Amino acid sequence: MTHQYILTRSEGRVGIVQFNRPKAMNALNRGLMQETMDALDAFDADDAIGCMIVTGNERAFAAGADIKEMATATPAEMLDNPFIGYWDRLSKISKPVIAAVSGYALGGGCELAMACDMIVASETAQFGQPEINLGIIPGAGGTQRMTLAVGKALAMEIMLNGRFLSADEALNYGLVNRVVPAEVVMDEALKLASEIAARAPIALRLAKEAVNAVYEMSLQSGLAHERRLFYMLFSTEDQSEGMDAFINKRKAVWQGK
Ligand code: CAA
């Protein structure tokens, strides 16, 4: 399928979406977000895909929502179009999604990376929520997800004073999984995604759901939720296969059933 704003491909069991608006620093306009979410939803529904990667280019993962597209919007227009809802749609994808980030991940771009499950960053990556410079605040999760990652004091500096985080700072705060040289960021993301994509599909989905529940539930509710998902996995063929393979010292063959 041809797209106007993104490139898609698959490598083995990994589905890849690359933003393709290099002249606009991959600014996230409606068309790009629509194409991205449609592609991710299609990968999510495809049994041949086990994990996804979202990436940009060397200079920019994405420099935020498209300011030119938003500049004259009214509140009613913002409310009426599905734009901000695309970030919610991303967080509801059931398979793992990895962001491979080089260069700027700003505003909605930073929010998009944070809505993914893991981030592989290049040494050139810069994360920030510079919306304050536009007279607005983040609207796609930045104040919440960034604060959960880095804590209140630094989050305030990021939101109130437009401070950027370097890749190493992001690593120190646990915002990203690893930092690698720019030229290998995609290779590293692909290696991680391929390893994950080879694992038991239903267990993967439920593991993702259980980790994400930490942001929504009290500890007791989260523990009970985890326990139910754990018990549920004992109804899958993959559980029988995984344990039989361990006991008989062979490699498990996952069916996703
Ligand atoms: N929207 C639209 N166009 C953008 C853009 C954006 N977010 N970011 C960059 N561009 C465009 C520029 O307008 C420029 O286009 P022209 O060549 O047509 O003038 C082109 O990309 C290259 O940008 P620069 O010349 O500015 O490149 P630079 O290297 O000097 O600076 C930058 C790079 C620091 C990323 C700078 O472009 C910048 O600050 N961009 C805006 C970042 C920002 O404010 N993001 C938040 C957006 S609001 C948001 O995301 C809300 C939300 O929560 C959902």
Boltz pocket constraint, residues with backbone or C-beta under 6 A from the ligand:
constraints:
  - pocket:
      binder: B
      contacts: [[A, 22], [A, 23], [A, 24], [A, 25], [A, 27], [A, 28], [A, 63], [A, 64], [A, 65], [A, 66], [A, 67], [A, 68], [A, 104], [A, 106], [A, 107], [A, 108], [A, 109], [A, 111], [A, 130], [A, 131], [A, 133], [A, 134], [A, 137], [A, 138], [A, 139], [A, 140], [A, 142]]
      max_distance: 6.0
